[in-house]
């Protein structure tokens, strides 16, 4: 099997971002974005997805976190799309339910080649530790638009906003892990009746 790795750099007037990804990793990660809560969530993707992930970002944080969070999502999506390749032999679909104390979230993903995001997360607060929680939808939208995946994110219950967000990211990592797994019965076959994803 070919190595499923990628390194992508994305430079704009607002952010300069580098992402390295290994889809067949062990969950090792390293982050330098200047946004600690985002890094905490990226660690969930890496650990629970068994994806090695390195992200370095320099952005206009003196304005706010918006450009950095969105552009990290975009660049991660670009790297993911490059690393996953032609998708032959993968499971394609992934799903996960993850609880954390009172919170429970579900993420369902299809590596469809078509971007689509449905995100239903009724946050109980607008920020966590100074981080604007609305930015997570921007992160996921950036990711799906460039990874070309369809994803449904639902927080089914939760009162603690940190727990709501963390269950979403853990479930995202777990769903990704399932979707990118190689399926022995699909070896060399594109998991679509169209023959292309």
Secondary structure, 3 states (H helix, E strand, C coil): CCCCEEEEEEECCCEEEEEEEECCCCCCEEEECCCHHHHHHHHHHHHHHCCEEEEEEEECCCCCCHHHHHHHHHHHHHHHHHHHCCCECECCEEEEEEEECCEEEEEEEECCCCCEEEEECCCCCCEECCEECCHHHHHHHHHHHHHCCEEEEEEEECCCHHHHHHHHHHHHHHHHHHHHCECHHHCCCECCCCCCC
